[in-house]
């Protein structure tokens, strides 16, 4: 399943990250990305918000937070 558009759901986003990009959602990766996305002064975050808007930025943070919770459940 290949997405030609920007992911709109958690499932699409997770597929894009893990399958299309081949990036495992490890605790370390998720924590690093959340650190960037939560830093409103980060150049990467500023650029992302300008390109995709605040609503999508917040959605991506939410998806990373969901992935963080899922990783935490696997550890327990």
C-alpha positions as CSV (number, residue, x, y, z in Angstrom):
1,X,0.0,0.0,0.0
2,X,1.6,3.2,-1.2
3,X,0.2,6.6,-0.3
4,X,0.5,9.4,-2.8
5,X,-0.9,11.9,-0.4
6,X,-0.1,13.1,3.1
7,X,-1.3,10.6,5.7
8,X,-4.6,11.6,7.3
9,X,-4.9,8.9,10.0
10,X,-2.7,7.3,12.5
11,X,-2.8,4.0,10.6
12,X,-1.7,5.7,7.3
13,X,1.0,7.7,9.1
14,X,2.3,4.6,10.9
15,X,2.4,2.7,7.6
16,X,4.2,5.5,5.9
17,X,6.9,5.7,8.7
18,X,7.4,2.0,9.2
19,X,6.8,0.5,5.8
20,X,7.3,3.2,3.2
21,X,10.3,4.8,5.0
22,X,11.5,1.6,6.8
23,X,11.9,3.4,10.1
24,X,11.1,1.4,13.2
25,X,9.1,3.3,15.8
26,X,11.5,2.7,18.7
27,X,11.3,4.5,22.0
28,X,14.4,6.4,21.2
29,X,13.2,7.5,17.7
30,X,9.8,8.5,19.0
31,X,11.3,10.5,21.9
32,X,13.7,12.3,19.6
33,X,11.0,13.2,17.1
34,X,8.7,14.4,19.9
35,X,11.5,16.6,21.2
36,X,11.7,18.3,17.8
37,X,7.9,18.6,17.3
38,X,7.3,20.0,20.7
39,X,10.0,22.7,20.3
40,X,8.1,25.5,18.6
41,X,11.3,27.4,18.0
42,X,13.0,24.5,16.2
43,X,13.7,25.4,12.5
44,X,12.3,22.1,11.5
45,X,9.1,22.6,13.4
46,X,8.7,26.1,12.2
47,X,9.1,25.0,8.6
48,X,6.7,22.1,9.0
49,X,4.0,24.3,10.5
50,X,4.4,26.8,7.7
51,X,4.1,24.1,5.1
52,X,1.4,21.9,6.6
53,X,-0.4,24.1,9.2
54,X,-0.8,23.9,12.9
55,X,-3.7,21.4,12.8
56,X,-1.5,18.9,11.0
57,X,1.5,19.6,13.2
58,X,-0.7,18.9,16.3
59,X,-2.0,15.7,14.6
60,X,1.6,14.5,14.0
61,X,2.5,15.1,17.6
62,X,-0.6,13.2,18.6
63,X,0.4,10.3,16.4
64,X,3.9,10.2,17.9
65,X,2.4,10.3,21.4
66,X,0.2,7.3,20.5
67,X,3.3,5.5,19.1
68,X,5.0,6.4,22.4
69,X,2.2,4.8,24.4
70,X,2.3,1.7,22.2
71,X,6.1,1.3,22.6
72,X,5.6,1.7,26.4
73,X,3.0,-1.0,26.4
74,X,5.4,-3.4,24.6
75,X,8.1,-2.8,27.2
76,X,5.8,-3.6,30.1
